[in-house]
Amino acid sequence: MKMTKEHIDTINELLAEHGEALTAFYDEGIRYGMKWGVVFTAIGVGIGASINYVSYKIKNAKSDKEIES
């Protein structure tokens, strides 16, 4: 969803009255997003590393069989 000029005007009005609460809400959202971003990135890197390791072992096993033949 893209913010319209009306959305921006509404936010600006809310900032005048509830600036602290909106800032806290924003900070919490950023912190939550960073936390889960790090978690999912770590999971993705772990899966990728595992796939690379297994494919490396398979290639080495195939090349060892070819050398023996």
C-alpha positions in Angstrom: 0.0 0.0 0.0 1.4 3.4 -0.9 0.9 6.3 1.4 -1.3 9.1 -0.1 -1.1 12.8 0.8 -4.2 12.3 3.1 -2.3 9.6 5.0 0.7 11.8 5.5 -1.5 14.7 6.7 -3.3 12.4 9.2 0.1 11.1 10.5 1.3 14.7 10.9 -1.8 15.6 12.9 -1.3 12.5 15.1 2.4 13.4 15.7 1.4 16.7 17.2 -0.8 15.0 19.8 0.7 11.5 20.1 4.4 11.9 19.0 5.9 9.8 21.8 3.5 6.9 21.4 4.0 6.9 17.6 7.8 7.0 18.0 7.7 4.1 20.5 5.5 2.1 18.1 7.8 2.8 15.2 10.9 1.8 17.2 9.2 -1.4 18.3 8.4 -2.3 14.7 11.9 -1.7 13.6 13.3 -3.7 16.4 10.9 -6.6 15.7 11.7 -6.5 12.0 15.4 -6.6 12.6 15.1 -9.5 15.1 13.1 -11.6 12.7 15.2 -10.5 9.7 18.3 -11.8 11.4 16.6 -15.1 12.4 15.4 -15.8 8.9 18.7 -14.8 7.3 20.6 -17.1 9.7 18.2 -20.0 8.8 18.6 -19.3 5.1 22.4 -19.2 5.3 22.4 -22.4 7.3 20.3 -24.2 4.7 22.4 -22.8 1.9 25.6 -23.9 3.6 24.2 -27.4 4.2 23.2 -27.8 0.5 26.6 -26.6 -0.6 28.3 -29.0 1.7 26.2 -32.0 0.6 26.7 -31.2 -3.1 30.5 -30.9 -2.5 30.6 -34.3 -0.8 28.6 -35.9 -3.6 30.9 -34.5 -6.3 33.9 -35.7 -4.3 32.4 -39.2 -4.0 31.7 -39.3 -7.7 35.2 -38.1 -8.6 36.7 -40.7 -6.2 34.7 -43.5 -7.9 35.9 -42.3 -11.3 39.5 -42.3 -10.2 39.2 -45.9 -8.9 37.6 -47.2 -12.1 
